[in-house]
């Protein structure tokens, strides 16, 4: 059967009732395992597949319990998104109010931390459980403008019956993720939602532009904090002989003495004061500084290059807690991995000869043209794993031993992944 994809522009040009009927017919076909001449957009189709595989009811009430007000407040205080909330409010709330929409901001788990906008739409949202403290992750409520961007890492607009759960079909939403420029961590999603009658194809572009403003604000605050740290560290570094650096808690270097400058230093997740082994420097002494840490290299013979027996353990045995551990002669360190980074490292572990950006794009997205996304993700990975990851092609270094710890059942390997390489591996015995 020859098919064509229903895109956003075509949806927006249709009468809302006609669009809803078409989307409902596509959704019904997907639930029954049938194909239609007009097929959903790729992000929506992949989301439906994930949700169907999870066993979520398409017609039931799918809600997790609300967080307590105390827990919501705790999460707000610890979220870097608090720093950019004024930017989001200034850009989005007045527009959302005028368009009879609401703005919501979630954390990286899909919990709604802030919600503002048109009063009548807020009341409607309450009837769906779309309220502060609610869990709107894809695994709990199906395809939606909060949970789906958290899975894909991309902006997503969801119209009417593109929502997996029938109760959400009277709504349209557009959400975009925000990533912390300081450490590449996914912070949450900014979403604009409202009645289907107020649908506009430009909403997603608008929300995406505002999230870029918020990211730029986080980056500016980061640069300002590094400048403050540089001012504090300058007199300290002047008195030190040998090699030393002043870094913030994410390893970004504010100042350096006795060695070539570098942008970032790989630190343990919670670096303690005292002597610590660091992959790129060897044994170091870490001391606190206002706004950061002072790192002094012990002696002149350290460094990861001195380690002749390096080992990488990629632990994929826990679906939501994948990690990588790097070990050398002087010690080891571990960091948790995002779902995408776990996929990429798994593919590289299976292909020790290396993969080009186009090959990785095919492995992960089934689309060899998505090299820009692959290069961006690999750049983030190599910030912390540059000592064991080579490039041109991307690969684990030849002198590194790599071990992959898989779950007991092959079917449980990276269960949220839809990448062809992972799907293929699930069909094989470990």
Secondary structure, 3 states (H helix, E strand, C coil): CCCEECCHHHHHHCCHHHHHHHHHHHHHHHHHCCCCCEECCHHHHHHHHHHHHHCCCCCCCCCCCCCCHHHHHHHHHHCCHHHHHHHHHHHHHHHHHHCCEEEEEEECCCEEEEEEECHHHHHHHHHCCCCCCCECCHHHHCCCCCHHHHHHCCCEEEEHHHCCCHHHCCEEEEEEEEECCCCCCEEEEEEEEEEHHHCCCCHHHHHHHHHHHHHHHHHHHHHHHHHHHHHHHHHHHHCCCCCEEEECCCCEEEEEECCCCCCECCCCCCCCCEEEEECCCEEEEEEEECCEEEEEECCCCCCHHHCCCEEEEEECCCCCCCEEEEEECCEEEEEECCHHHHHHHHHHHHCCCCECHHHHHHHHHCCCCCHHHHHHHHHHHHHHHCCCEECCCEEECCCEEEEEECCCCHHHCCCCCCCHHHHHHHCCCC
